[in-house]
Amino acid sequence: MTSQDEARDRRAGPDRSSDSAGARGEEGFSDNYRQLWDRFQESNKQWLDRYQSEASLALEFTGKLTAARSVSDAADAYQHWTVKHIEMATEDARRAMADVQHFWEAGTRLWSDAGGEAGRIRGMMS
């Protein structure tokens, strides 16, 4: 094979039609990317729901505080809001940690597949 033939083969790139391992690698990468994207969407929906809950709690608190006729009523409204807010903050922390763990796992799978695919292609081109 002449150097011109070798250069032409390198420009043509790898023949993927006969490379089932490459197809599986691409499919795995695609599946992992889809899982990561789905997880982002699910997390965004959960956080949006959480922010709506926070707005509802603030609206409820404002209503109770406005309707308070005594210091005791106002203190009860503050106490209720504080307890609910602490519960929500605790849930937020739990959800954030779970999200980070899921994103980390999905990202690790995604990039490990991408790295393996890149290494395989580099090996074929050399």
C-alpha positions as YAML, in Angstrom:
chain: A
units: angstrom
residues:
- id: 1
  name: MET
  ca: [0.00, 0.00, 0.00]
- id: 2
  name: THR
  ca: [1.40, 3.38, -0.95]
- id: 3
  name: SER
  ca: [1.45, 6.40, 1.30]
- id: 4
  name: GLN
  ca: [-1.29, 7.96, -0.85]
- id: 5
  name: ASP
  ca: [-3.53, 4.93, -0.26]
- id: 6
  name: GLU
  ca: [-2.89, 5.13, 3.49]
- id: 7
  name: ALA
  ca: [-3.74, 8.84, 3.54]
- id: 8
  name: ARG
  ca: [-6.96, 8.18, 1.62]
- id: 9
  name: ASP
  ca: [-7.96, 5.43, 4.08]
- id: 10
  name: ARG
  ca: [-7.32, 7.73, 7.06]
- id: 11
  name: ARG
  ca: [-9.47, 10.48, 5.52]
- id: 12
  name: ALA
  ca: [-12.28, 8.02, 4.84]
- id: 13
  name: GLY
  ca: [-12.41, 7.18, 8.54]
- id: 14
  name: PRO
  ca: [-13.37, 3.93, 10.22]
- id: 15
  name: ASP
  ca: [-15.85, 1.57, 8.57]
- id: 16
  name: ARG
  ca: [-18.68, 1.51, 11.10]
- id: 17
  name: SER
  ca: [-20.97, -0.76, 9.09]
- id: 18
  name: SER
  ca: [-19.02, -3.84, 10.14]
- id: 19
  name: ASP
  ca: [-18.17, -2.65, 13.64]
- id: 20
  name: SER
  ca: [-20.89, -3.91, 15.97]
- id: 21
  name: ALA
  ca: [-18.85, -2.92, 19.05]
- id: 22
  name: GLY
  ca: [-18.82, 0.68, 17.80]
- id: 23
  name: ALA
  ca: [-22.56, 0.60, 17.24]
- id: 24
  name: ARG
  ca: [-23.11, -0.74, 20.74]
- id: 25
  name: GLY
  ca: [-20.82, 1.96, 22.14]
- id: 26
  name: GLU
  ca: [-22.75, 4.68, 20.35]
- id: 27
  name: GLU
  ca: [-26.04, 3.17, 21.48]
- id: 28
  name: GLY
  ca: [-24.82, 3.00, 25.08]
- id: 29
  name: PHE
  ca: [-23.67, 6.60, 24.92]
- id: 30
  name: SER
  ca: [-27.02, 7.63, 23.47]
- id: 31
  name: ASP
  ca: [-28.95, 5.72, 26.17]
- id: 32
  name: ASN
  ca: [-26.84, 7.24, 28.94]
- id: 33
  name: TYR
  ca: [-27.27, 10.73, 27.48]
- id: 34
  name: ARG
  ca: [-31.04, 10.19, 27.30]
- id: 35
  name: GLN
  ca: [-31.10, 8.99, 30.94]
- id: 36
  name: LEU
  ca: [-29.12, 12.03, 32.07]
- id: 37
  name: TRP
  ca: [-31.43, 14.36, 30.12]
- id: 38
  name: ASP
  ca: [-34.54, 12.65, 31.57]
- id: 39
  name: ARG
  ca: [-33.10, 13.01, 35.06]
- id: 40
  name: PHE
  ca: [-32.49, 16.73, 34.50]
- id: 41
  name: GLN
  ca: [-36.06, 17.19, 33.33]
- id: 42
  name: GLU
  ca: [-37.47, 15.24, 36.27]
- id: 43
  name: SER
  ca: [-35.37, 17.22, 38.72]
- id: 44
  name: ASN
  ca: [-36.42, 20.53, 37.17]
- id: 45
  name: LYS
  ca: [-40.08, 19.55, 37.49]
- id: 46
  name: GLN
  ca: [-39.63, 18.58, 41.13]
- id: 47
  name: TRP
  ca: [-37.88, 21.87, 41.94]
- id: 48
  name: LEU
  ca: [-40.56, 23.85, 40.13]
- id: 49
  name: ASP
  ca: [-43.21, 22.06, 42.18]
- id: 50
  name: ARG
  ca: [-41.19, 22.87, 45.29]
- id: 51
  name: TYR
  ca: [-41.05, 26.57, 44.44]
- id: 52
  name: GLN
  ca: [-44.80, 26.58, 43.88]
- id: 53
  name: SER
  ca: [-45.24, 25.01, 47.32]
- id: 54
  name: GLU
  ca: [-43.05, 27.74, 48.80]
- id: 55
  name: ALA
  ca: [-45.20, 30.40, 47.14]
- id: 56
  name: SER
  ca: [-48.37, 28.77, 48.49]
- id: 57
  name: LEU
  ca: [-46.89, 28.66, 51.98]
- id: 58
  name: ALA
  ca: [-45.94, 32.33, 51.78]
- id: 59
  name: LEU
  ca: [-49.44, 33.22, 50.56]
- id: 60
  name: GLU
  ca: [-51.01, 31.21, 53.39]
- id: 61
  name: PHE
  ca: [-48.69, 32.86, 55.93]
- id: 62
  name: THR
  ca: [-49.53, 36.33, 54.62]
- id: 63
  name: GLY
  ca: [-53.24, 35.57, 54.89]
- id: 64
  name: LYS
  ca: [-52.95, 34.30, 58.46]
- id: 65
  name: LEU
  ca: [-50.77, 37.24, 59.50]
- id: 66
  name: THR
  ca: [-53.17, 39.73, 57.95]
- id: 67
  name: ALA
  ca: [-56.13, 38.06, 59.67]
- id: 68
  name: ALA
  ca: [-54.39, 37.93, 63.07]
- id: 69
  name: ARG
  ca: [-56.31, 39.87, 65.72]
- id: 70
  name: SER
  ca: [-53.82, 39.42, 68.52]
- id: 71
  name: VAL
  ca: [-50.13, 38.94, 69.19]
- id: 72
  name: SER
  ca: [-50.92, 35.31, 69.99]
- id: 73
  name: ASP
  ca: [-52.53, 34.81, 66.55]
- id: 74
  name: ALA
  ca: [-49.51, 36.39, 64.85]
- id: 75
  name: ALA
  ca: [-47.12, 34.22, 66.89]
- id: 76
  name: ASP
  ca: [-49.10, 31.11, 65.90]
- id: 77
  name: ALA
  ca: [-48.85, 32.12, 62.23]
- id: 78
  name: TYR
  ca: [-45.08, 32.63, 62.54]
- id: 79
  name: GLN
  ca: [-44.67, 29.32, 64.35]
- id: 80
  name: HIS
  ca: [-46.66, 27.42, 61.72]
- id: 81
  name: TRP
  ca: [-44.69, 29.06, 58.90]
- id: 82
  name: THR
  ca: [-41.35, 28.35, 60.62]
- id: 83
  name: VAL
  ca: [-42.14, 24.67, 61.20]
- id: 84
  name: LYS
  ca: [-43.31, 24.19, 57.61]
- id: 85
  name: HIS
  ca: [-40.34, 26.11, 56.25]
- id: 86
  name: ILE
  ca: [-37.88, 23.96, 58.22]
- id: 87
  name: GLU
  ca: [-39.61, 20.80, 56.99]
- id: 88
  name: MET
  ca: [-39.35, 22.04, 53.42]
- id: 89
  name: ALA
  ca: [-35.69, 22.99, 53.83]
- id: 90
  name: THR
  ca: [-34.94, 19.51, 55.18]
- id: 91
  name: GLU
  ca: [-36.69, 17.95, 52.19]
- id: 92
  name: ASP
  ca: [-34.80, 20.31, 49.87]
- id: 93
  name: ALA
  ca: [-31.46, 19.15, 51.27]
- id: 94
  name: ARG
  ca: [-32.44, 15.50, 50.88]
- id: 95
  name: ARG
  ca: [-33.63, 16.06, 47.31]
- id: 96
  name: ALA
  ca: [-30.53, 18.07, 46.38]
- id: 97
  name: MET
  ca: [-28.24, 15.30, 47.64]
- id: 98
  name: ALA
  ca: [-30.23, 12.65, 45.76]
- id: 99
  name: ASP
  ca: [-30.10, 14.77, 42.59]
- id: 100
  name: VAL
  ca: [-26.35, 15.24, 42.87]
- id: 101
  name: GLN
  ca: [-25.88, 11.50, 43.33]
- id: 102
  name: HIS
  ca: [-28.08, 10.66, 40.31]
- id: 103
  name: PHE
  ca: [-26.39, 13.29, 38.12]
- id: 104
  name: TRP
  ca: [-22.96, 12.08, 39.18]
- id: 105
  name: GLU
  ca: [-23.80, 8.45, 38.38]
- id: 106
  name: ALA
  ca: [-25.41, 9.29, 35.02]
- id: 107
  name: GLY
  ca: [-22.58, 11.66, 34.10]
- id: 108
  name: THR
  ca: [-19.97, 9.06, 35.00]
- id: 109
  name: ARG
  ca: [-21.68, 6.47, 32.79]
- id: 110
  name: LEU
  ca: [-22.01, 9.00, 29.97]
- id: 111
  name: TRP
  ca: [-18.38, 10.11, 30.04]
- id: 112
  name: SER
  ca: [-16.95, 6.64, 30.57]
- id: 113
  name: ASP
  ca: [-18.78, 5.50, 27.43]
- id: 114
  name: ALA
  ca: [-17.64, 8.61, 25.56]
- id: 115
  name: GLY
  ca: [-14.04, 8.04, 26.63]
- id: 116
  name: GLY
  ca: [-14.15, 4.41, 25.55]
- id: 117
  name: GLU
  ca: [-15.61, 5.36, 22.17]
- id: 118
  name: ALA
  ca: [-13.00, 8.09, 21.65]
- id: 119
  name: GLY
  ca: [-10.19, 5.69, 22.54]
- id: 120
  name: ARG
  ca: [-11.53, 3.08, 20.15]
- id: 121
  name: ILE
  ca: [-11.72, 5.61, 17.31]
- id: 122
  name: ARG
  ca: [-8.20, 6.91, 18.05]
- id: 123
  name: GLY
  ca: [-6.92, 3.35, 17.93]
- id: 124
  name: MET
  ca: [-8.55, 2.73, 14.56]
- id: 125
  name: MET
  ca: [-7.12, 5.91, 13.06]
- id: 126
  name: SER
  ca: [-3.52, 5.23, 14.06]
...
